[in-house]
Amino acid sequence: MNTKQRGDITEAIAVAELKRMGFTVSTPVGETSRYDLIVDTGNDLLRIQCKTGWMTDDGALVFKACSTEYNTSGHHANRSYDGEIDAFLIRQPETDALYFIPIEDAPSREMTLRLDGEANQRQNDASEYRLSESLATAGE
């Protein structure tokens, strides 16, 4: 499975769960937006970038909080989403668990979520970002 297919699955699971939670979900037309979904919380419209995380050997979920862009000579640069989205929605592919990360909580390159509660200064406690709890308070 390629990265586009994984991303499509993540978006589909995210839309289904957000709809199950009672949110109105819209998608931009075309591929030019930096966000994948718009979620209407009733109080706000949130621009959401969906990402598929990956598991580390020590049981943490990691995702890229930036995009990589290449120029014609093959050089690349990491591009932040700051100011262009409101939050990330991260899927853990092994369980399809979803995590809602406000952009202000995400570092500029990569974020690590500890699933076992053993967070430290370089890793965040995933329980703080479970979709069902964290999005319920977003937009209030």
Order of alpha helices (4+ residues) and beta strands (2+ residues): alpha-beta-beta-beta-beta-beta-beta-beta-beta-beta-beta-beta-alpha
